[in-house]
Amino acid sequence: MRGQGLFSHLREAFRRRRLSQVRVLFKLAGLWQTLSFLSQRLLNLPLTSLRLSGIAFPLYLRPGTSDWTALRQVLEERDCDVALSQEPLLIVDGGANVGFASVLFANKYPRARILAVEPHRDNSVIMRLNCRGYRNIELITSAIWSSNTCLEIANPDCSIHGAFRVRETTLLSEQNALSGITLAELLDRYNAQEIDLLKLDVEGAETEIFSSGYQDWIGRIKTLVIECHGESAERVVRRALAETGRFRFSQRGEKLVFQREA
């Protein structure tokens, strides 16, 4: 009986999850796109496409992966979509995953240059599909870090596609070669004075980014939207921002928002 109760509980949880997914799909895409998406799922395709209202080109995601969670957070909850004081010229999407946030920004701010930075190559392949219709998105296969050093994916076997972490290494092969890039370097490379919107969801790398070398760029950030992974990481980020004394704080879902005061 106990086993039957557990099975019933799991079946009900699965049913609720499915209903929640259908509800979100219907809200974002309408009836016909919802039916199309569900039909693709029934065919067990490795990649499904979806057209959403307000998004110029189809979006691609891998069924049964964390791509769905990312889609819901970015395009239903809109946890990165914060009000800006003026039209942005430069947006940096750090930890771009499969590009949903970059696509949102590209549709909302078509005149902005958007740098989508993602270290994991499998995610980058899907990101290129999602971003290929947008001339204002530039894809960078790298990881934002505190210095220009050699990095590798620390957890390559992670089943959650949005949770890949990077770490410094001296033993690189052609398969895992990855170089870190600093925000100061990005500003210099694109001859930009400021980053109007910096979105960071970098799976713990924020501790490294805000611990060393941040003095070179932190005063050139107008709005920061960041997900901190743990209390210690949040303390490091807040401490670095407090040094300037110029940012006001708010929160949007799991994202912390810091906006520079005039």
N, C-alpha and C positions, 0 to 999 in steps of 0.2 A: 504493500500500500504506500509505503514511504517513497519507493521508486516511482510509482504512478503519480504521486503528488508532485514530485520534482519534475517529471516529464510534462505534466499539465502546466506547471509554473513556467518552464522554459518555452513551451508552445505559446502560452499567452504573452510572454515577453516578446517573442519573435513576431507575433501578430501585431502587437502594439507598435513595434519598431517599423514594420511594413506600413501600417496605417499612417504613422508619423511621416514616413518618407513620401507617401502618396500625397499627403496634405501639403508638404513643402513643395513638391513638384507642381501640384496644381496651382499653388499660389504664385510660383515663379514663372511657370511655363504655360499654364492653361491646359485644357482638356486634351487636345490632340497631341501635344508634345509629351504629356504625361503618358498617354497610351503608347506612343512611339517608344519612349524610354523603357517602359515595362515590357514591351514586346521584345526589345533588344536583350533585356535581362533573361527572358524566357529562352532565348536562343543561345545563352551562355557565351556571348561574344566577349573577347578579352578587353575590348574597348567600346564604350558606348558614347553617343553624341547627344547633345541636348541644345535646343535653341531656347533662350530665355528672353523675356520681355526687357527691352532696354539695352540688350547686349547685341552688338552688330553681327558677330560671327558665332558659329556653333562652338560649344564647349565640349571637351572630351574628358572622360574620366574612366578609371579602371574599376569595374564593379567589384563589390566586396572588399574594398580597400578604404583607407582613410580619406581618399579623394572626396567621398560623399560628405564626410564631416567638414572638410575644408570648404566645400561648396556651400553648405548650409551656413557656416559661420560667416563667410565673406559676403554671400549674396542674399541670404535671408536675414540673418542677424545684423549684417553690415557692420561688423565690429571694427573694421578699419576705416569706415567712412565717416570722418569727422569734419566739422565745419572749419573752413579755412578763411582767413581774413581777406585774402585776395587770390586771384587765379595763379596756380603754381606754375613755375617754369621747369623745375627739376624735382622729380620724385624718385626715391630709392626704395625698392622693395627687397629688403634683405631677408633671406629665407623664403624665396618666392614660391617654393614647392612646385605646383603644376601651373602657376600663373593666374589663379583666379583673382587675386587682389590687383595684380597689374592690369588685367582686363577690365576690372571695375574702374580703376583710375583712368585707363585709356578712353573709356566711353564717357566718363564724367568730365575729364579734362583733356580734350583732343589736341590742345596746343602744347601740352606739357611733354617734356622728354622724360621717359620712364626707364630706369635701369633696374632690370629684374635679375637679382643675384641668387643663384641656387647651386649648391655644391654637388648634389647627387645626380649622376648622369641619367639614371632611369627617369627621375622626376623631370629632368631637363628635356628629355625627348617629348613627354606629354606637354610640357610648357611651350615648346616650340610649336606644337600643333595648335594650342590654344591662343598663342600670340601672333601667329604668322600673318594675320590680316591687318595688324596694326603697325603702321610705319613709325609710330612714336614710342614703341617699346623696343629696347635693346636688351638682348639676353647675354648674361655673363655667367659662365660656368666657373664659379669660384665661391669663396666664403669670406664674408666680412670678418676681419680679425684685427688685432691690435698692431700687427706688423706684417711685412711682406715675407712670410715664412712658408715652409713646406707643411702641408696639412694632409690628413687622410680622414676618411670616414671611420669613426670610432666604433660604430655598431652596424656594419654592412648587412648583417642578417636580420635586422629589425623588421618585424612584420608590419609595423605602422609606418607608412610611407612618408608621413609628415614629421617623423621623430628622429631622423638621422642627425647624428652629432658629429662634429669634427674635432680633431686634436692635432697637436704638432707632432711631426715625425721627421726622422732623418733617413728612413728606409723607404724610398719611393720606387715603385715600378711604373711602367707605362699604363698599367691598368688602374692604379689608384693615385696617380700623380695629380696634385691639386695645390694651387698656390693661394695663400691668403691675400686679401686686398684690404687696405685701410680706407676709411671714409675720407681722410685727407687726400689720399691718392685719387680717389674717384672725383673729388672736387677739382683737383689739379688737372686730371686727365681730360675733363670735359670743360675746363676753363670756366668753372662756375664759382660764384661768390658764396652762394648759400644753397642748402637743400631745403626746399620749401616743405616737403613732407618726407619723413624717414619712417618707414614701417619696418620693424624688426621682430621676427619670430624665428629665432636662431637656436632653439633647443639648448640653452645654457651657455652658448658662446657670448651672451651679453655680459657675463662676469668678466671675461677676458677683454672684451671691447671697451668696457667702461672702467677697467682697472689700470690701463697703461696707454699712453699716447693720445688719450681723448682730449687733452688740452689743445691739440692742434686743430680740432674740428668742432668741438661741442658748441662753441659760440656762433657757429655758422649754420646751426639747425634751427629752423623756425617752428616746426611741429614734429614731435616724436610720438609714434604709436608703437608700443612695445608690449610683448608678452614675456613676463619674467618667470623663469622656471625655478621656483623656490624662494623662500624668504631671504636667504643670503644673497641671491642674485638681485633681488629687488633692492636690498640695502645698498649694494654696490652702485646700482644705477641711480638711486635717489641721492647718494652722497656726491656722485660726480656732477649731477645736475644742480645740486644745492650750492656748489662752489660758485656758480655764476649768479645765483640769486635772482634769476630773470624768468623762471618758468612757473606757470600756474598749472595745477594738476587737476585731472578729472579721470573718471574710469568709464570704460565702455565694454561690458561683458568681462572677458578675461584680459582685455587690453588696458594698459595704463597709457594715459594721454598727457603729454607735457607740451604746453604751447608757450613760446617765448613772448614775454610782455614787451610792448613797444617802449 
